[in-house]
Amino acid sequence: MKQKSIAVIKHLFEAEKIDESFVSELKLDERKGVQKLIKQYERQKQKEQKLKQNFVQMSRYEKNCYANGCQYIAGVDEAGRGPLAGPVVAASVILPREFILLGLNDSKQLNETTRNEFFSIIKEQAVSYGISIIGNQKIDQVNIYEATKLAMHDAINQLNPKPDHILLDAVTLDNLSCTSEPIIKGDQESITIAAASILAKVTRDNLMKELHTKYPVYEFKSNMGYGTKRHMEMLTEHGISPYHRKSYAPVRNAIN
């Protein structure tokens, strides 16, 4: 049989038109280019295997809920408790039982491109999701912890169908219509909470980019309202915007 060119073999790898028997045959090919392609292929397979293992590990809470008779499991998370400006955003999501999204993780562990890609996939494939936005004025009125809980309740109430069980990222909520379970570092331990964290963060990041167009001096598009050194300098120089949280000490200090 005529030996395939390295260019053809590379195309077969890229098109995923190969199987393990073909790879075994290629391992007998001593050309350096072929051996390089095999090593790249095996590294990619190892990476995919690790992602699959991580996904299975992060699905264990959901699997336990299904085993206990639950049909609709909601994950809930928030974004924006720490910033000096902008809203706090909470999201809830119910994923399909067969949902698979390799690489799904805490939104902060993902780059912006991946977050945005996953954001679209989650919204498209979710059984249901809810997103709630609580502005800085309400945060100042009731405090950030209570505002976060209000946002979470609102996001949960948007779900249809209603959940049988709710997984929360290290927060306890009262007055829920079903059982719930707070999980420490839940956005790294549960695929459903991780999905909610992505919905919340991407939504909030987009809002902060919109605020940047109104108040570019604070550089919200890059700091997302967090108290970076540059942000603090601009607070001192220009005072506060209508979107800063007056109940936060650095903002209060900028007023005085």
N, C-alpha and C positions, 0 to 999 in steps of 0.2 A: 504494500500500500504506500502511495506517495506521501511523503512527510509534509504535514501542513506547515505553512509559513507562520512565523511568530505573530504577524499582523492578523492572520485569520484566527489563530488561537486566542489572541487578545480579544478579538471581537466576540468569540464564543463565550469567553468569561464575562465580558461586559453585558452580553445579551442573556446571560444565565442559561445558555443552551448546552449545559454540561451535566454530567453525573459523576458519581464517585469512581465508576469503572474507567471513565475517560481520564479522570485525574490520575488514577493508578497507572494507566498507560503513559501519560505524560511524564510521570516521575522517572521513567526509563530514558527519557529524552535528555541528553546531556547539555543541550544548548543553554547558556546562561540566561538568555531571555526567557526561555520556557520555565526554568527553575525559579526565576524571579516572579513570574506570573503565578506559579503554584504557591509560593510563599505569601504573596499578597492575598490570594484566594483563601488560604488557610487562616491567615490573620483575620480576614473578614468573617469567616465562619465562626471563629472563636469569639469575636466581638458579638455576633448575632446570638450565639449560644449564651453568652453572659447576659445579654439584654433579655433573653427569654427567661433565664433563671431569675433575674431581678423582677421581671413582671410577675412571674409565678409567686415569688416571695411577697410582693406587694398586693397580691390578690387573696391572701389567706384570710383576711377579715371578711371580705365579701363571700368567699367560699363557705366560711363558717356560718354566715347569715343564711345563705341559700340552704345549707344543710339543716338549719333550724326552722325551715319553712318560710323564710322571707322571700318575697317576690321582687319588691322594689326597694333598693338600698340607696339612700342619698348620702353623698359626701358634701361637707360644708367647710369652707375656708374663707379667709379674708385677706385683703391687701391694704396696707396704708395706715396701720396703727401708729407707726413711729414718726412719720414726716411732720414737718412744721406747717405744711400747707396742703390744701386740697382735701378731697373727701376720703372717707374710708369706704371700701367696696367689699361686699360679701357675695359669694356665689354658692349655689347649691346645684347638684347635678345627680341624675339617676342614669347610670350607664346600662346598656343592654347586657344581658347575662353573658353573651358570647363576645363581648367587646375585647379587642386586642389592639394595643398601640405600643409597640416596643419603643423603649426610651422614655416612656412617661415617667415623670418624676416631679418633685417639688419645683414649682415654677422658677424659683431663684437659682436652681441648678442648671437651667436650660438657657441657651443663648436666645436673643430676641427673635431671630429667624425661626428657630425651632418652636419657640412659644407661640408665635403667630400662626405657624402651620398647624400645631396641635390645637390651638384655639378654634380654628375653622373645622377641624376634624371632629372635635368633641361636640361642638354645637350641632353639626350635621348629623352625627350618629347617636346623640343622647336620646334616651326615652323622653326626658324632660330636663329643663334647667331653669334656674332663676338667678337674676343678678339684681342686687340692691345697692343704691348709692346714697350715702348719708353725708351731707355737706359739712363744711367746717363750722357753720353757725350752730348746727345741732350738736356737733361735737363739743363746742364750747358751752352749750347749755346743759348737757347731761353728763359729760366727760367721755373720753374715748372708749373706755370699757363698755359703758352702757350703750353708746352709739354703735359699737361693733355688734353687740347682741341684738340691737334693734334691726340692723342690716341683715344679720343672719336669719332672724325670725321672718323678715319680709321675703328674703330669698327662698326660704323653705315654703312659705305660703304660696309662692308662685308655681310650685311643682304640681303637675297634673299628668299622671295619677299621683296620689299622695303616697309618701314612702311608708314602708312597714318598719323601717329601722334607719337611724341616722348616725353616720360616723362623723365625728367632729375633731378638729385639730386642737386638742388640748384645751377645749372650752366646754363648760357645762351650761346647758340651756334649760330653763324651766318652762313649764306650760307647753310642752310639745304634745302632739296628738299620737305619738308612737314612742317606742323605746329609742334610746340613744346611747352612744358610747364615745366618750372622749379618749383620744389616742395621742400620747406624747409623740411629737414629731410626726403627726399623722400624714402630713403631705409627703413624707418619705416612706411611710409604712403602708399606705392604702392607695390603690389606683383611683378610687372614687374621690378621696380628699385631694389627691394630686391634681385630678382633672378640675376640681372646683378651684384650686389655687391658681391654675392657669387662666380660667375664665375671669377670676377676680383681678389678677395682676395685669393681664393684657387690657382689660376694660379700664382699669385705673391709669395705666401708663398712657393710653390713648387720650384720656381726659386731661392728664397733665400736659401732654403735647399741645392740646387745644388751648390750655391756659397759658402756655408759653407764648403763643401768638399774641395774646392780649398783654402779657407782662413779661417780655423777653429778658428784661434786666435780671430776673431771678434765675434764669436758665433752668426752668422747670423741665424742659425736654430731656435734660441730661441728669439732673439730680432728683427728679420726680417728687420734689418737695422736701426731701431730706435735708438735714442741716449740715451740708458740706461747708468747708471753709469759705469758698466763694459765695455761697448762699448767705452765710452769716455776714460777710463783708457787705453784701448788697442790702441786707436788712439794716445794717448800721448806717449805710450811706443814703438809702432811699426810703427807709421806713417800711411799713408793711403794705401788702395788697389786700383787697377784699377777701382773698381766699386763704389768708394765713390764720392759724389757730391761735386766738388770743389767750386761750387757757394754758398754752405751753410756755414755759419760762423764758426760753430764748426770744420768743415773739413778744412777750410782755416787756422784757428788758429793752427791746427795740422801740417800743412805744414810749417808755419812760425817758 
